[in-house]
Amino acid sequence: MRTNTNGELRLSDVNKIVTLTGWVSKKRDLGGLVFIDLRDRYGTTQLIVDPENQCYDLAVSLKSEYVIKVTGKVVERSSKNPNMPTGDIEVLVDELVILNEAELPPLLIQDQTDALEETRMRYRYLDLRRPTMQNNLVLRHKTCMAIRNYFDELNFVEVETPILGKSTPEGARDFLVPSRVHQGSFYALPQSPQLYKQLLMVAGMDRYFQIVKCFRDEDLRADRQLEFTQVDLEMSFVDEIDVQNVTEGCLKRVWKEVLNEDIVTPFPRMKYEDAMNNYGSDKPDTRFEMLLQNITDWANKLDFSIFKDNIANGGVVKAVVAKGAASKYSRKEIDRLTNVAKKYHAKGLAWVKYEDTLSGSIAKFITDDLLEELVMTLKLEKGDLVLIVSDSLENANTSLGALRLTLGNELNLIDPDKFNFLWVVDWPLFEYSEEDGRYVAAHHPFTSPKDGHEELMLEHPELTKAKAYDVVLNGYELGGGSIRIFNQETQSKMFKAIGLSDEEVKVKFSYFVDALKYGTPPHGGLALGLDRVVMLITKNNNLREVIAFPKAASAKCLMSNCPTPVADSQLDELKIKVNE
């Protein structure tokens, strides 16, 4: 039907007779000549229809998003457009056929649209016509191809694991699928292929990868979806560095092939404890400094009961310095920052402006000597703003970490063109769940303790470190992984440490535990969030920009309106009753 796409014609094609197809992007009637911008996913070509042409009246009748086919001669443009790859040429139309008409679209089909996100989601098939969205999907495709080629070259085998599996509700909520054949029983959609890929190591597959759909029934936000795609990998006879090297190589290949950028490897490594203490986050954005600083000793010298009482109860006082920002934040704006801190569980926010005179919420408690000490400790300069949180170590770190990112964005301290990769290592093996009243696995219950830490698992879970690692980019977790437990004894200790009884283990994991009896090799792996990788490659901050048909924040597909009720006959067949 077509000889060329709308993105490929150049000066070398002048005088060729071509047939093009696509959508009418713009139509302009200038002095009798009709100019048409014809668009497809490859680009845009300008068409000209002369008043003497038999199809002139048809061209005049065209409206936006009509689907047309034209045949004509490629000619050189007298007024070139350097912003278009096809800007040196145009096509003088000889024949025009309307393949399909279109109603007025509810949103602009162009790179920049003023449509609300709800409108974009409801008419997603139109939103995806926009060049920027099509480019995002193309880059996603190129990313997948680069990944597949990379792992194939390293002798990895892509193996599909089950979508219908066993529910093991540790972590996020499962999506359950009722069985018609085994009524009253349910499959679960996979949160990850974790156990299956470990079983593939037991099976001797040695090197496995998969680009796989996963599902978690959790609240949505900009970087979370109910269904998402992972780049899943697992390797036998490896240690942490082996897995990290392979992962770095994969990301290096993707950035080179998709963006033509060379990223530096190996990535820096940062201990989990250092990330939390210095950045207030387990996924630190290292594109700017502004580190958190512990000023507990100094704060304890103030005649300020809020600080003293907190310190006496085991709390800390920490600060972050916004260089030169004192004049940029009014009292009202600091109140806004206080709300940010409280959102992350801080009880409040103290502040000081170090200018010609000292001002702020705790200024009256700071003597000249203590001011001098604070200036030296924090390396203050005139014009600096100091934000202070007095709370538990966890709350102080997380709330100041959030403030750090807020200030970094508002003060334009973050270079959007930088890609700062790093590994966060030496994670805790366990974390305490207030909701469950017990320790739970920080990653998952198949993560191996660090060498020498196995004996701590039952007696001192809070001190136990894991052979776990997260790869982080610009404040986002790209993926996480670990070296796995590969013997029954250690696995049994892990289950016991997180409070699972022998009966619970048997019900949930018997098939996996049994497999450990039969010569399981040491193994480890990692899962990268493909959606998040592409989001960062395309310099977006919302996963919905790089997924063809995402769910809205309401957990609904606004286009199809799912989830929806089903017919009573379907429920009856499954022996399911819905309580009103």
FILODREN-662553 format. One record per residue (C-alpha): residue number from 0; residue in one letter; x, y, z negated. Coordinates in steps of 0.001 Angstrom, whole numbers, plus 500000, padded with zeros to 6 digits. Last residue first. Layout:
N
NUM,a,X,Y,Z .
...
//
This chain:
580
579,e,477083,493106,451070 .
578,n,478876,489841,450383 .
577,v,479984,488171,453601 .
576,k,479391,484420,453715 .
575,i,481810,482085,455456 .
574,k,481002,478501,456457 .
573,l,483208,478899,459555 .
572,e,480353,478057,461936 .
571,d,478032,480209,459825 .
570,l,480388,483178,460197 .
569,q,480352,482855,463987 .
568,s,476550,482512,464020 .
567,d,476224,485585,461820 .
566,a,477840,487621,464613 .
565,v,480981,489533,463838 .
564,p,481507,492850,462034 .
563,t,484133,495172,463548 .
562,p,487866,495653,463072 .
561,c,488125,497130,465622 .
560,n,486762,500324,467146 .
559,s,488149,499450,470602 .
558,m,489844,502834,471131 .
557,l,489976,503920,467497 .
556,c,491904,500796,466535 .
555,k,491386,500889,462801 .
554,a,493813,500879,459854 .
553,s,492612,504409,458894 .
552,a,496106,505699,459716 .
551,a,495384,504707,463309 .
550,k,496305,501316,464733 .
549,p,498690,501134,467662 .
548,f,498079,500323,471324 .
547,a,501242,500972,473347 .
546,i,503628,501354,470431 .
545,v,506348,504019,470723 .
544,e,504498,507178,469679 .
543,r,502447,505311,467059 .
542,l,505676,504625,465179 .
541,n,505851,508266,464095 .
540,n,508986,510377,463606 .
539,n,510110,510573,467228 .
538,k,513645,510962,468491 .
537,t,513202,508459,471369 .
536,i,516012,506267,469999 .
535,l,514617,506776,466493 .
534,m,511162,505495,467388 .
533,v,512738,502703,469463 .
532,v,514629,501410,466429 .
531,r,511516,501814,464249 .
530,d,509384,499757,466615 .
529,l,512083,497085,466817 .
528,g,512347,496733,463041 .
527,l,515538,494725,462694 .
526,a,515512,491392,460855 .
525,l,518636,489850,459353 .
524,g,520406,486575,458926 .
523,g,522151,484092,456727 .
522,h,523311,480507,456630 .
521,p,525224,477935,454635 .
520,p,524278,474555,456133 .
519,t,521347,472474,454861 .
518,g,522234,468785,454566 .
517,y,518951,467008,454038 .
516,k,517720,467872,450567 .
515,l,517054,471544,451447 .
514,a,514218,470372,453685 .
513,d,512208,469243,450675 .
512,v,512291,472810,449314 .
511,f,510818,474076,452579 .
510,y,507967,471601,452793 .
509,s,507216,472033,449070 .
508,f,506991,475842,449306 .
507,k,503565,477052,448224 .
506,v,501873,474126,446475 .
505,k,505070,472549,445139 .
504,v,506476,475884,443995 .
503,e,503220,476666,442198 .
502,e,503311,473258,440491 .
501,d,506931,473682,439408 .
500,s,505972,477028,437889 .
499,l,506949,480343,439469 .
498,g,508148,483001,437020 .
497,i,510589,484969,439139 .
496,a,513611,483430,437401 .
495,k,512158,479915,437736 .
494,f,511835,480248,441504 .
493,m,515411,481537,441721 .
492,k,516755,478767,439513 .
491,s,515017,476177,441726 .
490,q,516657,477729,444800 .
489,t,520045,477525,443110 .
488,e,519606,473814,442427 .
487,q,518011,473008,445778 .
486,n,520868,474238,447943 .
485,f,520957,476733,450824 .
484,i,520143,480077,449250 .
483,r,520269,482632,452031 .
482,i,522819,485285,452993 .
481,s,520852,488446,453361 .
480,g,518915,490734,455640 .
479,g,517436,494127,456156 .
478,g,516467,496314,459044 .
477,l,516372,499793,460513 .
476,e,515775,501426,457124 .
475,y,515311,505090,457865 .
474,g,517245,508025,456395 .
473,n,519277,508786,459495 .
472,l,519999,505124,460274 .
471,v,520178,502359,457683 .
470,v,521227,498713,457906 .
469,d,520198,496845,454786 .
468,y,522321,494211,453049 .
467,a,521781,491339,450645 .
466,k,524208,488920,449010 .
465,a,522430,489750,445794 .
464,k,523444,491201,442441 .
463,t,522252,489968,439048 .
462,l,522412,492472,436196 .
461,e,518640,492875,435669 .
460,p,518208,489098,435899 .
459,h,520294,488641,432756 .
458,e,519673,485185,431263 .
457,l,517951,483418,434149 .
456,m,519839,484775,437162 .
455,l,523073,485595,435355 .
454,e,524653,482179,435957 .
453,e,524255,482628,439702 .
452,h,526196,485889,439602 .
451,g,529717,484548,440216 .
450,d,529378,484746,443988 .
449,k,526546,487103,444864 .
448,p,523047,485739,444488 .
447,s,521437,484180,447587 .
446,t,518173,485483,448995 .
445,f,515399,482901,449371 .
444,p,513022,484544,446888 .
443,h,512517,487651,449025 .
442,h,514003,491155,448931 .
441,a,513881,492434,445339 .
440,a,512618,489063,444116 .
439,v,510284,489555,441172 .
438,y,510909,490145,437477 .
437,r,507874,490042,435242 .
436,g,504934,492056,433932 .
435,d,503027,491618,437206 .
434,e,502041,495283,437600 .
433,e,505193,496578,435920 .
432,s,507252,494610,438432 .
431,y,510927,494420,437483 .
430,e,513377,494113,440343 .
429,f,515555,491149,441185 .
428,l,518618,490352,443327 .
427,p,519895,493887,442887 .
426,w,521533,495111,446090 .
425,d,525256,494990,446674 .
424,v,525065,496565,450141 .
423,v,523617,499574,451979 .
422,w,525121,499519,455451 .
421,l,525508,502727,457442 .
420,f,524482,504415,460665 .
419,n,524518,508182,461184 .
418,f,523101,509058,464594 .
417,k,523430,512790,465174 .
416,d,521287,514713,467682 .
415,p,518750,515921,465120 .
414,d,521497,517695,463112 .
413,i,520086,518100,459603 .
412,l,520843,521224,457557 .
411,n,517965,523225,459006 .
410,l,517092,524771,455611 .
409,e,513567,523348,455629 .
408,n,514680,519894,456749 .
407,g,517533,519537,454262 .
406,l,515421,521100,451524 .
405,t,512687,518482,451934 .
404,l,515269,515696,452173 .
403,r,516952,516810,448936 .
402,l,513577,517235,447244 .
401,a,512727,513596,448025 .
400,g,516078,512452,446613 .
399,l,515487,514668,443581 .
398,s,512233,512790,442935 .
397,t,513791,509360,443551 .
396,n,516898,509919,441418 .
395,a,515216,511621,438470 .
394,n,512422,509032,438437 .
393,e,514862,506105,438409 .
392,l,517239,507656,435845 .
391,s,514346,508441,433523 .
390,d,513484,512119,433335 .
389,s,514995,515599,433382 .
388,v,514924,517024,436911 .
387,i,516930,520093,437966 .
386,l,516898,522265,441091 .
385,v,519820,524694,441477 .
384,l,519612,527505,444053 .
383,d,522866,529078,445236 .
382,g,523238,532779,446135 .
381,k,526563,533334,444384 .
380,e,528591,530155,444493 .
379,l,528251,527056,442353 .
378,k,530847,524279,442183 .
377,l,528324,522075,440304 .
376,t,530581,521386,437303 .
375,m,532469,524677,437503 .
374,v,529334,526818,437739 .
373,l,527648,524752,435021 .
372,e,530612,525255,432663 .
371,e,530604,528999,433294 .
370,l,526867,529084,432647 .
369,l,527367,527119,429434 .
368,d,529886,529665,428207 .
367,d,527657,532589,429163 .
366,t,524706,531003,427363 .
365,i,521958,529151,429245 .
364,f,518644,528919,427380 .
363,k,517228,532097,428908 .
362,a,517894,530786,432424 .
361,i,515665,527719,431950 .
360,s,512810,528603,434360 .
359,g,514949,530751,436593 .
358,s,517209,533740,436771 .
357,l,520917,534468,436436 .
356,t,522048,537893,437543 .
355,d,524268,538665,440506 .
354,e,522873,535416,441916 .
353,y,522714,531864,440579 .
352,k,519020,530948,440836 .
351,v,518050,528296,438280 .
350,w,515390,525628,438336 .
349,a,513542,523107,436185 .
348,l,511130,520667,437821 .
347,g,508430,518588,436128 .
346,k,507372,515157,434925 .
345,a,508985,513532,437944 .
344,h,506820,510751,439390 .
343,y,507659,511098,443100 .
342,k,504598,513266,443730 .
341,k,505811,515312,440765 .
340,a,508985,516243,442662 .
339,v,506990,517368,445710 .
338,n,504682,519365,443436 .
337,t,507705,521116,441965 .
336,l,508841,521984,445479 .
335,r,505527,523785,445983 .
334,d,506031,525635,442697 .
333,i,509471,526583,444041 .
332,e,507701,528102,447042 .
331,k,505454,530181,444800 .
330,r,508464,531367,442782 .
329,s,510123,532445,446003 .
328,y,512632,530312,447870 .
327,k,514891,531816,450533 .
326,s,516774,534171,448221 .
325,a,518287,531327,446203 .
324,a,519092,529223,449288 .
323,g,522807,529927,449688 .
322,k,523745,526327,448944 .
321,a,520821,524189,447758 .
320,v,522255,522416,444714 .
319,v,520740,519175,443370 .
318,a,520536,518380,439695 .
317,k,520270,515501,437284 .
316,v,519288,515196,433636 .
315,v,519145,511691,432234 .
314,g,516821,509635,430044 .
313,g,517650,507246,427204 .
312,n,515116,508538,424686 .
311,a,517613,511009,423166 .
310,i,518215,512364,426676 .
309,n,514492,513034,427136 .
308,d,514219,514729,423762 .
307,k,517239,516937,424443 .
306,f,516089,518052,427880 .
305,i,512575,518980,426756 .
304,s,513935,520453,423500 .
303,f,516093,523146,425100 .
302,d,518933,524550,422979 .
301,l,521322,523541,425719 .
300,k,524287,521299,424918 .
299,n,522430,518171,426049 .
298,a,522095,519712,429500 .
297,w,525880,519733,429966 .
296,d,526242,516067,429112 .
295,t,523261,515152,431310 .
294,i,524549,517038,434366 .
293,n,524469,514121,436848 .
292,q,524749,515359,440424 .
291,l,522594,514543,443462 .
290,l,524419,515085,446746 .
289,m,523716,518008,449080 .
288,e,525696,516526,451992 .
287,f,524086,516342,455436 .
286,r,523743,513672,458133 .
285,t,523957,511027,455409 .
284,d,520244,510247,455263 .
283,p,520107,507655,452507 .
282,k,518038,504485,452755 .
281,d,518075,503243,449150 .
280,s,517238,506804,448130 .
279,g,518138,509339,445458 .
278,y,521176,510419,447476 .
277,n,524061,510204,445006 .
276,n,522688,507912,442287 .
275,m,520459,505820,444556 .
274,a,523017,505369,447321 .
273,d,525794,504733,444808 .
272,e,523794,501953,443117 .
271,y,522965,500346,446472 .
270,k,526647,500260,447363 .
269,m,527613,502063,450546 .
268,r,529240,500567,453627 .
267,p,530333,502613,456655 .
266,f,529439,501156,460055 .
265,p,532083,499212,461921 .
264,t,531633,500576,464509 .
263,v,531246,503953,466177 .
262,i,528286,504572,468447 .
261,d,528853,505164,472147 .
260,e,525867,506813,473783 .
259,n,524484,505938,477211 .
258,l,520982,506223,475719 .
257,v,519470,502855,476678 .
256,e,522529,500828,477639 .
255,k,524977,502341,475166 .
254,w,522573,502677,472245 .
253,v,521303,499129,472768 .
252,r,524783,497582,473071 .
251,k,526017,499334,469893 .
250,l,522873,498189,468092 .
249,c,523549,494568,469048 .
248,g,527247,494791,468188 .
247,e,526399,496244,464786 .
246,t,524031,493332,464153 .
245,v,526671,490766,465107 .
244,n,529213,492440,462828 .
243,q,526725,492603,459958 .
242,v,525931,488909,460218 .
241,d,529619,487958,460155 .
240,i,530352,490429,457342 .
239,e,527682,488874,455109 .
238,d,529042,485326,455456 .
237,v,528464,482782,458196 .
236,f,528222,479028,458735 .
235,s,524749,479188,460286 .
234,m,523094,482202,461892 .
233,e,519633,483796,461798 .
232,l,518106,486597,463840 .
231,d,514779,488420,464027 .
230,v,514200,491500,466129 .
229,q,510912,492463,464566 .
228,t,507676,493806,466023 .
227,f,504828,495320,464052 .
226,e,501261,494622,463125 .
225,l,499645,496508,460265 .
224,q,501845,499506,461090 .
223,r,504358,501512,459061 .
222,d,506646,504478,459883 .
221,a,503983,507202,459918 .
220,r,501964,505651,457142 .
219,l,499647,502679,456802 .
218,d,498507,500898,453664 .
217,e,499341,497213,453693 .
216,d,498035,494021,455274 .
215,r,501302,492879,456782 .
214,f,501679,491262,460195 .
213,c,504665,490223,462283 .
212,k,505134,490023,466056 .
211,v,508439,488543,467224 .
210,i,511516,489341,469250 .
209,q,513346,486146,468362 .
208,f,516857,485065,467508 .
207,y,518512,481783,466546 .
206,r,522149,480698,466252 .
205,d,523050,477354,464615 .
204,m,520071,475340,465907 .
203,g,521087,472567,463505 .
202,a,517623,471650,462260 .
201,v,518468,473018,458822 .
200,m,519232,476300,460602 .
199,l,515836,476054,462313 .
198,l,514355,475576,458857 .
197,q,515795,478960,457907 .
196,k,514075,480456,460935 .
195,y,510799,478880,459902 .
194,l,511078,480096,456328 .
193,q,511585,483749,457264 .
192,p,509372,484080,460364 .
191,s,508039,487361,458941 .
190,q,504762,488617,457497 .
189,p,503306,485727,459479 .
188,l,499540,485500,460061 .
187,a,498032,483270,457393 .
186,y,496004,480109,457954 .
185,f,492983,479429,455811 .
184,s,491049,476600,454228 .
183,g,487380,476559,453262 .
182,q,486515,474614,456377 .
181,h,489307,472566,457848 .
180,v,488150,472433,461476 .
179,r,486874,476020,461608 .
178,s,490020,477372,459903 .
177,p,489811,480880,458490 .
176,v,492592,483357,459408 .
175,l,494109,485362,456541 .
174,f,496164,488532,456929 .
173,d,498619,488328,454069 .
172,r,499133,491005,451439 .
171,a,502646,492363,450953 .
170,g,505140,490732,448587 .
169,e,504773,487070,447583 .
168,p,501466,485767,448899 .
167,t,502625,482518,450510 .
166,s,499889,481768,453050 .
165,k,500844,478980,455420 .
164,g,501161,479522,459148 .
163,l,499334,480542,462313 .
162,i,501712,482671,464357 .
161,p,504200,479835,464556 .
160,t,507860,480353,465553 .
159,e,509093,480984,469077 .
158,v,512756,480161,469597 .
157,e,515214,482486,471329 .
156,v,518601,480755,471408 .
155,f,521777,482627,470469 .
154,n,524849,481743,472507 .
153,l,526529,485162,472112 .
152,e,525744,486181,475716 .
151,d,522088,485326,475073 .
150,f,522106,487616,472044 .
149,y,523250,490599,474091 .
148,n,520957,489908,477045 .
147,r,517912,489711,474780 .
146,i,518824,492890,472921 .
145,a,519501,494895,476083 .
144,m,516217,493685,477581 .
143,c,514285,494635,474447 .
142,t,515816,498123,474408 .
141,k,515076,498574,478113 .
140,h,511425,497700,477462 .
139,r,511223,500166,474566 .
138,l,512840,502804,476776 .
137,v,510146,502174,479386 .
136,l,507444,502437,476716 .
135,n,508823,505782,475514 .
134,n,509079,507025,479110 .
133,q,505428,506192,479640 .
132,m,504569,508229,476559 .
131,t,506606,511221,477752 .
130,p,505100,510985,481235 .
129,r,501498,511155,479947 .
128,r,499509,508239,481362 .
127,l,499662,506565,477960 .
126,d,497360,509227,476524 .
125,l,494797,508243,479147 .
124,y,494806,504565,478143 .
123,r,494839,505707,474504 .
122,y,491515,507488,474783 .
121,r,490455,506940,471164 .
120,m,494085,507124,469931 .
119,r,494772,510415,471707 .
118,t,491485,511866,470523 .
117,e,492263,510905,466915 .
116,e,495772,512345,467294 .
115,l,494261,515704,468193 .
114,a,494858,516867,471752 .
113,d,497168,519817,472304 .
112,t,499260,517897,474814 .
111,q,502857,518345,475857 .
110,d,504260,515885,478384 .
109,q,501207,516059,480631 .
108,i,497817,514415,481038 .
107,l,495830,516992,479060 .
106,l,493075,515461,476959 .
105,p,489346,514688,477289 .
104,p,489829,513852,481000 .
103,l,487474,515513,483540 .
102,e,485854,512613,485363 .
101,a,487842,510654,487900 .
100,e,487495,509634,491557 .
99,n,489007,506536,493075 .
98,l,491014,505562,496152 .
97,i,490671,508957,497800 .
96,v,492474,508624,501143 .
95,l,494750,511216,502721 .
94,e,496537,511153,506097 .
93,d,499014,513619,507630 .
92,v,500494,515074,504459 .
91,l,503708,517111,504614 .
90,v,505707,515556,501800 .
89,e,508025,517675,499660 .
88,i,511768,517784,499082 .
87,d,514477,519332,496920 .
86,g,512525,519047,493666 .
85,t,512296,515245,493719 .
84,p,514421,514913,490558 .
83,m,512388,517846,489183 .
82,n,513816,520701,487117 .
81,p,515862,522047,490038 .
80,n,512660,523022,491904 .
79,k,513428,524082,495457 .
78,s,511676,526829,497359 .
77,s,512078,526054,501063 .
76,r,511489,522392,500381 .
75,e,513020,519922,502805 .
74,v,510545,517682,504601 .
73,v,509320,514108,504070 .
72,k,506615,513251,506607 .
71,g,503155,511984,505700 .
70,t,500907,509259,504355 .
69,v,498743,509760,501309 .
68,k,496940,507509,498848 .
67,i,494795,508917,496038 .
66,v,493649,508344,492459 .
65,y,491808,511412,491158 .
64,e,493364,512463,487872 .
63,s,492739,516198,488341 .
62,k,490330,517080,491123 .
61,l,490475,516807,494902 .
60,s,487875,518617,497009 .
59,v,490431,520883,498724 .
58,a,492361,517795,499846 .
57,l,489230,516362,501469 .
56,d,488708,519633,503295 .
55,y,492296,519507,504569 .
54,c,492141,515874,505754 .
53,q,491951,516767,509461 .
52,n,495053,518938,509174 .
51,e,494914,522480,510508 .
50,p,494629,523904,506993 .
49,d,498018,522243,506185 .
48,v,498230,519831,503246 .
47,i,501438,519919,501248 .
46,l,502486,517266,498705 .
45,q,504868,517678,495749 .
44,t,506222,514437,494309 .
43,t,506115,513493,490634 .
42,g,507887,510768,488657 .
41,y,508268,507009,488253 .
40,r,505141,506484,486158 .
39,d,502979,507945,488916 .
38,r,502215,511554,489762 .
37,l,501202,513521,492878 .
36,d,501526,517277,492541 .
35,i,499295,518743,495237 .
34,f,499790,521971,497208 .
33,v,496978,523112,499514 .
32,l,497996,525674,502128 .
31,g,495423,528334,502929 .
30,g,497192,531108,501163 .
29,l,497886,529129,498070 .
28,d,495407,526453,496958 .
27,r,496964,524628,494013 .
26,k,496277,521074,492840 .
25,k,497898,519504,489792 .
24,s,498429,515978,488431 .
23,v,496562,514066,491130 .
22,w,497208,510407,490336 .
21,g,499227,507955,492394 .
20,t,500017,506582,495804 .
19,l,502643,507410,498425 .
18,t,503109,506400,502035 .
17,v,506230,507605,503804 .
16,i,507311,508806,507249 .
15,k,510958,509773,507024 .
14,n,512028,513182,508347 .
13,v,513982,514018,505125 .
12,d,514856,510897,503095 .
11,s,518474,511939,502415 .
10,l,517089,515070,500761 .
9,r,515549,512871,498035 .
8,l,512523,510620,497462 .
7,e,512645,508396,494349 .
6,g,510234,509616,491687 .
5,n,506869,509411,493377 .
4,t,507245,505784,494380 .
3,n,507900,504680,497918 .
2,t,506396,502653,500753 .
1,r,502928,502372,499285 .
0,m,500000,500000,500000 .
//
